[in-house]
Amino acid sequence: MRRALFAITGLAASTAALVVLKGSPGTTQVAQNLPTAQPVNPTPQDVDPSADPAAGPSGAAPRPSVTAGPPSSSPKPTKSTTRPSGTKTTAKAPTAPKTTKAPQQPTTRRVTGSEQKNEYGYVQVQIVVSGNKIVDAVTLQLPSGGESDIHSGDVRTMYNGSGGEVVQKQSANLNTVSGATETSNSYKQSLRAAIEQAF
């Protein structure tokens, strides 16, 4: 019976001690693990330093060095972010060479034939060329006055324009206009000179 009483009393006492230790403020695991600082051994006021056998020639006792806190550890090496000068770390992807096209020349141009003279006057033809094709023909000079006006009008009507014989045949092999043989021949000569310049 006494043994049971002692066991119960001992259990109660140890439980109370644990509760007090665990519940006491300011006592944490970190505080419990920290080493306690060693007190500096001061020289008492009433003791003569010269009497101390550990004192040096000046009479002052050497003081022990005290370091607070955990022992210093060497810092961890950090990655160097500096790069050697003169070296490039980024490389651009090669770009395709730029192709520059020369501005296209106008495809439509006017070419003037030589001036031809006959007994009725002067004849000169101009053609309009687009690419390698004649698209129009005009007369810059034709004989005028009297019956020449009538014959020149017939030549103009048969050969000139976008629907005339010059555009249809694309050459100087034209049919001769009836009653205007001289003017027709002069027209063909001027036209032939223009075609030679154009092509």
Helices and strands as residue ranges (DSSP letters): H 2-23, H 29-33, G 49-51, E 108-112, E 116-118, E 121-130, E 133-141, H 147-159, H 165-169, H 181-198
